[in-house]
Amino acid sequence: MTAADPHSALADDSRWRRLHDRQVACPTCAGVHTGVFDLACGKPDPFPEVDAYSPNAAVLTSTHFLSPDFCVLDGEHHFVRCILQLPIVGATNEPFGYGVWSKLAKADFARYTESFDRGEQGGLGPWPGWLSNRLVGYPDSLGLTCRVHPRNGRQRPIVELTPGDHPLAVEQRHGVSFDRLLEIYALNGHELGRALSD
């Protein structure tokens, strides 16, 4: 093993192997996790709290709603649910993802929602967007500029942050270490470090 082979270094981390080889009981959220799992934001931060999602079809009739995939705030602000991926240093094809919301221009939002049921969106975009969530463990991320890349098959779009010195943008470009991933989980209520060290 050499320093130039980060995959081998990560594969030799007993905590990484435990995370993938067995179910891990999270001591803080009481959930059971296996492998790398994503964290999700249930709504864009500017949208007020709601008890339940509206159906996606509300996009046809409502100017103020939140559904599993779309959001409109006061008829003026349009959001789509996306995935922001961070590569894990030393892992192959196993990124960590945040389920986030991005604000889109009204015209781009209309193109996205009109084509959603057909699942043929890979040729659309990328579109300019604005990250619409504050992520725990980072300086304020609300409003970070990004590119929204729609995908086929009703897969949620990928968010690509505009290069810059914000730590989230830096980690998207360069990746996060496994220790940093465990820190992110802990900051979001999943204290896996202790469980994996047992």
C-alpha positions in Angstrom: 0.0 0.0 0.0 1.3 3.5 -0.9 0.1 7.0 -0.1 -0.8 7.3 -3.8 -3.4 4.6 -3.4 -6.2 6.2 -1.4 -8.7 3.4 -2.2 -6.5 0.8 -0.5 -6.0 3.1 2.5 -9.8 3.5 2.9 -10.4 -0.2 2.3 -8.1 -0.9 5.2 -10.0 1.3 7.6 -11.9 -1.0 9.9 -14.6 1.6 10.5 -15.3 1.7 6.7 -15.5 -2.1 6.5 -17.9 -2.2 9.5 -20.1 0.4 8.0 -20.4 -1.7 4.8 -20.3 -5.2 6.3 -23.0 -5.0 8.9 -26.0 -3.0 10.1 -24.9 -0.2 12.4 -27.3 0.9 15.1 -27.0 4.7 15.4 -26.9 5.7 19.1 -28.4 9.1 18.5 -31.2 8.7 15.9 -32.0 5.0 16.9 -31.9 4.2 13.1 -30.0 1.3 11.6 -27.6 2.1 8.8 -25.7 0.0 6.3 -23.1 1.7 4.1 -23.0 5.3 3.1 -26.4 7.0 3.3 -27.6 10.4 2.1 -29.0 13.2 4.2 -32.1 15.0 3.0 -33.7 18.4 3.4 -37.5 18.1 3.4 -38.2 21.5 1.9 -36.5 24.7 0.7 -35.5 26.7 3.8 -37.6 29.8 2.7 -40.8 27.7 2.5 -42.8 27.7 5.8 -43.4 24.5 7.7 -46.0 22.1 6.4 -47.7 19.0 7.9 -47.7 17.0 4.6 -46.6 17.2 1.0 -49.1 18.0 -1.7 -49.1 15.8 -4.7 -46.8 16.7 -7.6 -49.9 17.4 -9.7 -50.4 20.6 -7.6 -47.9 22.2 -9.9 -50.8 22.5 -12.4 -53.1 24.5 -10.2 -51.4 26.0 -7.2 -49.1 29.0 -6.7 -48.1 28.1 -3.2 -47.3 24.4 -2.4 -44.7 21.9 -1.5 -44.7 18.4 -3.1 -42.0 15.6 -3.0 -40.3 17.1 -6.1 -41.5 20.7 -6.6 -42.1 23.8 -4.6 -43.6 27.2 -5.4 -43.5 30.0 -2.9 -46.1 32.7 -3.2 -46.3 32.2 -7.0 -42.9 33.9 -7.4 -40.2 31.4 -6.2 -39.8 28.1 -7.9 -37.8 25.2 -6.5 -36.9 21.6 -7.5 -35.5 18.8 -5.3 -32.0 17.8 -6.3 -29.0 15.9 -5.2 -25.7 17.5 -4.2 -23.0 14.9 -4.3 -19.6 14.9 -2.5 -17.0 12.4 -3.5 -15.5 10.4 -0.7 -11.7 10.4 -0.8 -10.6 6.8 -1.3 -14.0 5.4 -2.3 -14.8 4.3 -5.9 -18.1 5.3 -7.3 -19.7 5.8 -3.9 -20.4 9.5 -3.3 -22.2 10.9 -0.3 -25.3 12.9 -1.2 -27.4 15.7 0.2 -31.0 15.8 -0.9 -31.3 19.6 -1.4 -33.5 22.1 -3.1 -32.5 24.5 -5.8 -34.3 27.6 -6.9 -34.8 27.9 -10.6 -35.9 30.6 -13.0 -39.6 30.3 -13.7 -39.1 29.3 -17.3 -36.6 26.5 -16.4 -39.0 25.3 -13.7 -41.8 25.1 -16.2 -39.6 23.1 -18.7 -38.7 20.7 -15.8 -42.2 20.2 -14.5 -43.8 19.8 -18.0 -41.4 17.0 -18.9 -41.3 15.3 -15.5 -43.8 12.6 -16.2 -42.2 11.6 -19.4 -38.8 11.2 -17.6 -37.0 12.6 -20.6 -35.1 15.4 -19.0 -31.4 14.5 -19.6 -31.3 16.8 -22.6 -32.5 19.8 -20.7 -30.2 22.2 -18.9 -27.9 22.7 -17.3 -29.7 25.6 -15.7 -28.5 28.3 -13.3 -29.8 27.7 -9.8 -29.5 28.8 -6.2 -29.0 26.4 -3.4 -32.0 26.8 -1.1 -30.9 25.1 2.1 -28.5 25.8 4.9 -26.5 22.7 5.6 -25.3 22.0 9.1 -21.5 22.0 9.5 -20.9 24.7 6.9 -21.0 28.5 6.7 -24.3 29.8 5.4 -24.9 27.9 2.2 -28.4 29.4 1.4 -28.2 31.1 -2.0 -24.9 29.6 -3.3 -25.0 29.7 -7.0 -25.0 26.4 -8.9 -25.8 24.6 -12.1 -28.8 22.2 -12.1 -28.3 19.1 -14.3 -31.6 17.3 -15.1 -31.5 13.6 -15.6 -33.6 11.0 -17.5 -35.9 8.5 -15.8 -37.3 10.9 -13.2 -34.1 10.9 -11.3 -33.5 14.0 -9.3 -31.2 16.6 -10.9 -27.6 16.9 -9.8 -26.5 20.2 -8.3 -23.0 21.4 -9.3 -21.9 24.3 -7.1 -20.1 27.2 -8.8 -16.4 26.9 -8.1 -15.3 29.1 -5.2 -13.9 29.1 -1.7 -17.0 28.1 0.2 -16.1 24.9 2.0 -19.1 23.1 0.5 -17.9 23.9 -3.0 -14.4 23.0 -2.2 -15.5 19.6 -0.8 -17.6 19.0 -3.9 -14.5 19.5 -6.0 -12.0 17.7 -3.9 -14.0 15.2 -1.8 -14.4 14.5 1.9 -12.4 12.2 4.0 -14.1 9.3 5.8 -13.5 11.2 9.1 -15.2 14.3 7.7 -18.1 12.2 6.5 -18.5 10.8 10.1 -18.3 14.4 11.4 -21.1 15.4 8.9 -23.2 12.5 10.1 -22.7 13.4 13.8 -23.6 17.1 13.2 -26.8 15.9 11.6 -27.8 13.5 14.5 -26.1 10.3 13.4 -23.2 9.6 15.8 -21.7 6.6 13.9 -18.1 7.2 14.9 -18.7 5.6 18.4 -20.7 2.7 17.0 -18.0 1.9 14.4 -15.2 2.1 16.9 -16.7 -0.5 19.2 
